[in-house]
Amino acid sequence: MHFLLADSYARTVPPTLPWPTALVLISGGAEVLGGLGLLSERTRAIAGIGLILLLFMVWPANVQMLLQARAIGASTVWQLLLWLRLPVQLLMMVWVWRAARLGT
């Protein structure tokens, strides 16, 4: 979706970061490469580390989405989903850790 909705995703990039559309495209490409990297035993560990770092680096965009939703008075349900997305991001990091077999 990063490639299809790049402009929409770019609006969630914190305003302190430069080139929001480029960052969206780069992060989308990194997700694809990381996912492909998990498929091979030779690249699984580095792909897992890269995906965990990527999930950590996009955290500010998730916070920015929540702040924007609050600023425009988005529905309570939407704001709740955005709040829930933050701890889910941590669960996704654990999932990647396990998928990459980094603990073994």
MOTAKA-V588327 format. One record per residue. N is the residue number from 1. OMEGA is omega in radians with two decimals (999 if undefined). Layout:
BEGIN
n	omega
N	OMEGA
N	OMEGA
END
This chain:
BEGIN
n	omega
1	3.12
2	-3.08
3	-3.12
4	-3.09
5	-3.05
6	-3.12
7	3.11
8	3.12
9	-3.11
10	3.12
11	3.13
12	3.11
13	3.13
14	-3.05
15	3.13
16	-3.13
17	3.14
18	3.00
19	-3.06
20	-3.13
21	3.10
22	3.12
23	3.10
24	-3.13
25	3.12
26	-3.13
27	3.07
28	3.09
29	3.12
30	3.09
31	-3.13
32	-3.14
33	3.11
34	3.10
35	3.09
36	3.13
37	3.11
38	-3.08
39	-3.10
40	3.13
41	-3.12
42	-3.06
43	-3.01
44	-3.07
45	-3.11
46	3.09
47	3.12
48	3.11
49	3.13
50	3.14
51	3.09
52	3.09
53	3.12
54	3.11
55	3.10
56	-3.08
57	3.12
58	3.10
59	3.13
60	3.10
61	3.10
62	3.07
63	3.13
64	3.10
65	3.12
66	3.13
67	3.12
68	3.13
69	3.12
70	-3.10
71	-3.11
72	3.13
73	3.11
74	-3.08
75	3.12
76	-3.14
77	3.13
78	3.12
79	3.11
80	3.10
81	3.12
82	3.05
83	-3.11
84	-3.13
85	-3.09
86	3.09
87	3.09
88	3.10
89	3.09
90	3.10
91	3.10
92	3.09
93	3.10
94	3.13
95	3.12
96	3.12
97	-3.13
98	-3.14
99	-3.14
100	-3.14
101	-3.09
102	-3.11
103	-3.08
104	999
END
